[in-house]
Amino acid sequence: MNKNYIAFNDGRIGYIKDICTCERCKERGQAEMFIDDLNGNYLDCIKTNDVKDILYIGTSLLKAIASLVEYYNKLIETEKNGNRYLQSVLNFYCNRIIRE
C-alpha cells in the first residue's frame, strides 16, 4: 500500500494513516485526516480543508522532504535579506551621528 506523505511548514513530516468519514464529518462536509509521524506514532488530526500549514501532500517522501528544505531555504534567504537591510539602516544612521 502506498503512503500519502504530508509535510507541514513547522518541520513535521508524516503520512496520512486514515481518513474519517463518520456521520459527523459527512454533516460538516469535511473529512478529517489522521496523520502519523514516520515512526508510526500519532502526529496530528486535521480537517481536509485546513491546508494553510501544509507544504506537500503526495506519495513521495523525497518530495515531502524537498518541499520542506525549499521552504526553509526561502525563509533563511528572506531573513538574510532583512538583516542586510537593517544593517544598511543602522550604518546610515551611525554615519549621520558621526558627522554631527
N, C-alpha and C positions, 0 to 999 in steps of 0.2 A: 504494500500500500504506500503510495506517495504521500509525503507530508507536505502541507502548506505552511511554509515558514512565514514569520512575521517579524519585522524589525521596527522598534519604537525609537523615537528621537531622543529618548533618555538613555539609550545604550542597551536596552533589553532586547534579546533575540530569543524567540521561542517558536513553537509551532501550534497550529490550531488542532486541539485534541478532539473537540466536539462542538457541534452547533446545536443549540437548544431551539426546539420548535414547539415548545409546550403551548397550551391554550393561552396562557397569559402573554407570551411572546407573539402569538398569532393575533390576539386582540390589539396589542400595541402596534403591530405591523413591523416589529423589529426583532429579529432573532438575536440571540446572544452567543458569542463565541467564547469558548473556554480555551485559554492559552496555557500551555505548559512550557517550562524552560527546556533547554537542550538536554538536561538530565532527567526529564520526565516529571519534574515537580511543578505543582500549580504556580502559575505566574500571574494570571490576570483573567478577568472576565469582562468583555466589552460588548456593547451593542454594535450591530453591524453597520450602523450609520455613524458611529463615533470613530472617525478615521483621521482626525486632525493631528494626532501624535504618531501616526503610522507612516513609516518611510517606505516600506515594502511589504507586499503580500504575494507569495508565489511559491513555486516548487523547488527553487534553488537556494540552498543555504549560502553558497558562494555569492549570489546576487544580493542576498539579505545583508551579508557582512559588507560587501562592496558598497551598498547604499548607505550603510552606517558610516563607513570610512569616508565616503564622499561628503556626507552631511557634516561630519566633524571637521574635515579639512576646510570646508567653506566657512564654518564658524571660526576656525583658527585664523583664516585669512581675513575675515571681517574684523576680528579682534586686533590683528596686526595693523590693519589699515586705520582703525580707530585710534590705536596707540600712536601711530605716526602722526596723525592729525593733531592729537592732544599735545604731543611733543612739539610740533611746529607752533602751536598756540603759546605754549609755555616759553619757547625760545623767543618768539616775537615780543612777549611782554617783559621777559627778562632783559632783552636788548633795549627796550624802551626805558626800563628802570635804570640801567647802567648809563644811558645817555643823559639822563636828567640829573 
